Amino acid sequence: MRKKLLSVALCVAMAATALAGCGSSEGKKDDSSSGNNGGGSSAEAGKVYFLNFKPEIADAYEELMAAYEKETGVDAKVVTAASNQYESTLRSELDKEEAPTLFTINGPMGYNTWKDYCMEMSGTEFYGLLSDKSMVVKGENDGVYGVGLMMETYGLICNKAIFAKYFELADRADTGCSKIEDINTFAELKAVADDMQAKKADLGIDGVFSQVALNSDNNWRITNHLFDLPLYYEYTKDGVTDKNEIAFTYADQFKNILDLYLTDATVSKDQAGNGSVDDSMTEFAMGKAAIAQNGNWAWGQINIDGSVVKAEDLYYMPIYTGAEGEENQGLCTGTENFVTINAQASEADRKAADAFLKWLYTSETGMAFVAANYGVAPFTGFDNSAAAEQNPLTALMIADTENSATKTVNWVTVTTPSQDWKDALGANLKGYAEGTVEWDKVVSDAVDKWKAEKGA
């Protein structure tokens, strides 16, 4: 698996050293050195406070922290930010006296924003466990200021049972496909999806795709994950890993797949701004939709009481958009979760944070949590086969990354200017779905705002 994952890490160590920080360095809680987990002395007992980026595993994190306290006697808590509210929650929490001792940053742009709170971690025991040293965010003096918690994959999660039922229909259209595995271009996906949508009553579904949920709290699957496709293809075409100005070269391809989501969905286009990711995944779990765009972390949202989807029903399809050469495209694999230790925490809390991270990837309890909720982890001694056994989507992820016939799509959206940029794109996409914003404005605003924010 390592042969492809090494190419997926994206170069998050890129030009972060040239970026100016936006965080405040005032009001530090400890004057000792923030690097190498040391500096000064402290009589206080260390504690752990992690600000969680992933609301879909909030309950699992609460259980994990309770287990950690029980096993170690160390005070530990987690606070989970609401969907799409992580940056604002982090800003608020860091202003408090009892600030997070652990939080995540979204690649080099996240480091640029929060650099004053990011501890240099190359001397920590946790970093020492990292088997793939490219899975980091580097900053000043080539130091390590963020470490990837996991490798994740997203794509089109499909219910093979519904597709099999469709391909058995006597009156299905001639799409050139006789089984789900035949679909490997956007043209084929659209032909099959359109015909399935027309026959949704026969298939017992409300729509081919579960609802998009383009409201500001839930649009991250589109503004972040789906946008990765046109950005990846533009970067690949131009031979770069970041740009101060984008051309949105593959805007038409982005529009292709978004229009298909909106047209062949469980809800009408004018309702695309309603609902939530949880609603979308429930539709899929209950067999009301044949496809849901999401990641391997979504198994917990599928494997729920009342679900009709079994592990063996799952099929992971790449997100086809109509880009040239996509018949050899694989799933989108990478990470945007780079954990850092709060440099402004006390020495005791910094040491406690390092100890917790080490426990997470070496203890029986911690590794079970990682396997079930994170998936594949690039750390020495971590058994990734356990993750595959607990999560069928992770098993499909590993199979895809090990498939030499396909090319993994890297997560390049860690280079987007800010959450504000994503919010503006999301607002325009919602307006587009509802018929109040023209597509040309979606494209031009994305290009203009990118240039303005990168320039700043």
N, C-alpha and C positions, 0 to 999 in steps of 0.2 A: 504494500500500500504506500510505502514511503516514497516510491519513485514519482508518484503524481502529486502527493501532498506537498512536497517540497516546492513545486512550481505554483502551488496555490497560495502560499503565504503572502504574495504580492509585493514584497519590498516595503513593508511598513516602516522599515528603518530609513526610508527615503529622506527627503529634504526637511525633516522635522527640525534639524539643527538650525536651519535658516529662518524658521518661523518665529515671530515675536509673540511672547506670551501675553494673554489677556487677564490672567488671574491676579488676584491681589496677594502680595506677600506680607501684608500687615497683619498684626495680631496673632503671630505664631504662638502656639501653646507651649513650645519648648525651644530653648535656644541651642540645644545640643545638635550635633551634626545629624542630618536626615539620611545620609547615605550609609550603605552597608549595614543597616539595621543596628547601628550602634551610636556612640557618642554620649558622653555624660553619664550620670547615674540617676536612678529613680527608685524610691522606696515603694511607690504605689504598685499595686498588682495590675497587671495588664488585662485588658478586656478587648473583646472583638465586637465590632459593629460593621456589618456589611450592608451596603446599599445595593439591592438586587435590581438588575436591569430587566429581568424576564418575568413578567406577571403570570405567565402560564405555569410557572413552577413555584409560585409563592408559598403554597401550602407545604410543598416538599421541603422548601428551605426552612420554614418554621420548625418542621420535624427534625431537620438536620441540626439546627442550632440547639434544640432541646437535647438531642442526643450528645452533642459535643459538650454541653455543660455537664451532663450526667457522667460522661466518660472522663473528663479532664478537671472539672471543678472550676473552669474558667467562665466568667460571665460572657455570654455571647448572644447577640440579637441580630435580626435582619429586618430591614424595612424595604418594602417593595414599591417601586415607583409605578404609578398608573401607566397604562399603555400610552406611548408617545409623549410621556411627561418626564422622562428621565433627566434631561438636562436641567429643566427648571427645578425639579425635586433635588437634584444634586447641589445646585446653587444654594437653595434654601437650607439644606442640611449642613453644608459646609460652613455656613454662617453661624451655626449654633455652637454653644460651648461643648456639648457632647456630639461632636461631628463624627461622621463615618471614619473608621480606621481603614476600611477597605472599600474601594469602589472600582467601577470599570470605565475605561475610556475607549472611544471609537476610533482607534488608529491614530495617525499623526495629527489629524485635525483636532481630535479630542485632547491629545497631549498639548497642542498649541494653546488650547483654551484653559486647561487645568494644570499647566506645568508647575506652577508654584506649590501645588498640592501633591505632585507626583514624586515619590521617593525613588532614588536610584537603587535598583534591586539586584545588581549583579553579584552582590555579596551575600544574598539571602540563601537559606537552605532550599527554599521553594524554587528559585531560579536554577539551583544546582540540579534539580530533578528533571529539568526540561531537556528532552531528548532532541528536539528540533529547535536549535537556537535561532532559526529564522523567524520563529513565531513570537516576535517581540516588537515593541515600539521603542525605537532609539531616539535619543534627544541630544542634549548638550554633551560634548566631548565623547560622543558615541556611547553614552551610558544607556543602560536598560531601564526604562521608565514604565513599561507595561509588559505583561506576559500573557499570552493567549491561554484562556481557560480550556478551550476545546476546539475541535474542528467540527463544523456543522455543514449540512447540505440542505438545499431546498430545490423544489421543482414542482411538477404537477403530480400530486398524489391521486392515483386513480383506483377505482373499484373495479377489479377485473371481472367480478361476477356480473355487473351491469353491462360491461362491454361484451362479455360472452353472450349475454341475452340479446343484445343488439345484433351481433353478427349472426345470430341464428334466425333473425327475422327474414321471412321470405321476400318481403317487399322493400328491403333496404336498398338504398341508392348504390350505384356502381361508383365507389370511391377509390377503387384500386387497392383497398385494404380488406383482408379477410379475418384479421385478428389484431389485437391491440399492439402487438410487437411490430406490425407492419408500418406503424405511424412513426415517421422520423423526419418530417418536414412540416412547416406551418400549413402548406396547401393541403396536405393529407389530414392534419388535425382539424382544420376548418371544415373540410368536406365531411368528415365523420361526425364532428360535433354538430354541425348544422342539421344533418339528417337525424341524428339522435334527438336533437331538440324538437324537430318536427314530429317525432314518434315518442315523445316523452310519456304520453299516456300509456302506450303499450309497454313501456319500460318501467312504469310505476315510479317515475321521478318527477320532481318539480322543475328541474332544469339540469343541463349538463354540468355547468359550473356552479359551485356554491356562491353565495352572494359576495360581492366585492368589498362592501363596507368602506366606502370612500370618505367617511367622516374623519375629522382631524385626530380622533383618538385611535383609529384603527387602520388608517391608510398606509401604514409602514410596509405592508406586503407589496404595495404598488410603488410608492415613492422611493423606497429603499431597495427592496428585493427585485421587483420587476424592472426598475430603472437600471439595475446592474447590467442587464442584457445589452441595451444600446450603448451604454458607457463602455462595457467590456469590448464590444466589437469596434467602437471608435478608437479606443486605446490600442487595441491589437492592430488595426489598420494603420495607425500612425506610428506604431512602434514605441509607445511611451507608457509610463505607469501613472502619470498625473498630467493635468493641464491647467493653466491659468485661464484659458478660454476654451470652451467646448463649441463644436459646430452643431451638435445634436445630429450627426450624420445619419444615424439610424432612427430618426424620429418616426418615419413611416412604418418601420418594423415594430416599434413600440406601440404605435397606434393600431397596427394589425391585431396584436394579441389582446390589447385592452378592449378594442371593439368586440372581439370574440367573447371575452369575459362578460361584457355588458349585454350582448345580444342573446347568447345562449345560456342565460343564468336562471336561477330559481326565482329572481325578482326582476321587475321591469327596470329599464334604464333610469327612469325618474325616481326610483327607490334605491339607487345604488349608493347614495350617501347615507343611508340608514343602516341599522344593524351593527354587528360587531364580528371580530374574528372568532369569538366563541360561538356565535350563532352560525357562522359559516362552517365551522368544524362540526357542530352538532348536526347540521343538515347532511354533511357527508357521512357522519357516523350512523345516522338513522336511515341511510340509503335514499335520501331525497335528492342527492346530487352525485354525479359520477366522478367529478374531478374537483379537487380543492388545491389551490396553490399554497404550499406551506413547506415547513422544514421538518427534519427528522425529530425535532423536539415536540412535534404535534401528536405523537402517538398517544400521549396521555389524554389528549382531547378527543381522540378517536376511540380509545379503549375504555369506554364509559358504560355505566349501566344503561341497558336498552340498545346498545350499539348492535347493528346487524353486520358490521364489517369485521371479518376475521383477519388474522395476520396473513394467512395465505391468499386473501383477496387483494392485497395491496400490490400496486405496480407503480414504480417511480418513473415518470416520463420527463425528459428535459423540456424546458420552456421554449418551444419553437416560435419564432417571430417572422421568419421569411428571410433571414440573413443568409448570404451566400456561404455554402459549405456546412450548413447546420445539420445536414444528415449525419455528420460525424460528431455532433455536439453532445457533451455529457451534461450532468447535473451541475448546479452552482455550488461549489464547495469552498469554504474559507472560514473566517471568523471576524466578528467586529467586537468581540468581548475580550478586551485586554485588561486584566486586573492590575491595580496599582495599590500601593500602601500609602496612606496619607502621610506625607512628609512633615506635616505640622502637628501630628499626633505626638504624644509623649513617647519616650524611648521604650517604656514598658509596653505601651499599646502597639508600637511598631513590632516589637519582638513577639507579642501575642498574635499579631496578624500573620507574621511569617510562620509561626508554629501552626496556626489554623490551616493555612494553605498547604503546608506540608502534610498535615493530618488528612486533609481532604483527598490527597492522591496516594496516600500510603496505608491508611487504616482500613480495616474491613468495612466499617460503617461509611466512611467517606467515599471509598471507591464504589460501593454499591449505589450511593447517591449519584455519583458522576456517571456511572454506567447507565442508570435509568433515566437521568435527566439531561445530561450533557452529550453523551455518546462517545465518540472517539477522542482520546486525549493524548497529546504528544509528550508523555512523561515516562521516565525510566521506571520499569516495574509495573506499569499499569496494563492490565489485561484487556485489550480492546475486544477480544472475543466475548467477554462478559457483556459488553454493551450491545453487541449484535444479538446475543441470546435474549436480552431483556427488551429490545426494541427492534421490531422487524424493519422499520424505516432505516435504522442505522445499519442493519445487515444489507439492505439494498444500497445504501450509501457506500459501504465498503466495496461491494461488488462493482459499483460504477467507477470508483476511483482506481480499482485494479483492472478495469477493462481497457486494454491497450488500443482498442479500436475506436475509442471515443476520447475527446479532448475536454477536460474539466474547464468549466467557466469560473474564473477567479472572482472573488468578492472584491470589486474595485470601488464600490461606493463608500469605502472608508475615506476616500479622497474628496467626497462632496464637501462644499464649503461649510455648511452648518445645518442645524436643525431648522433654522429659519428658512433656508433655501428649500428644504424638503416640504416645510409647511406651505410655502407659497406654491410649489408645484402641486401639492395635494389639493389646495383650494381651487386651483385652475382645473385640475382633473375632475373634481366634483362638479364644477360649473359646466365642464364639457359634457359630462354624462347627463346632466340635467338640461342641457341645451341652451345655457346662458353664456358660455364662453366658446369662442371659435378655436379650432385646433391650432391655427397659426399663432394665436396669442399664447397658447400653452407652450409652444416651441420657442417663440421669441423671448418670452419672459424667463424661461429656464436658462437660455443662453445669456441674456443680459444680466440677470441676477447672479449667475455664476461668475461672470467676468467682474462685476462690481464687488462681490464678496471676496473673491480670490485676490483682487487688487488691493483690497483694504487690509 
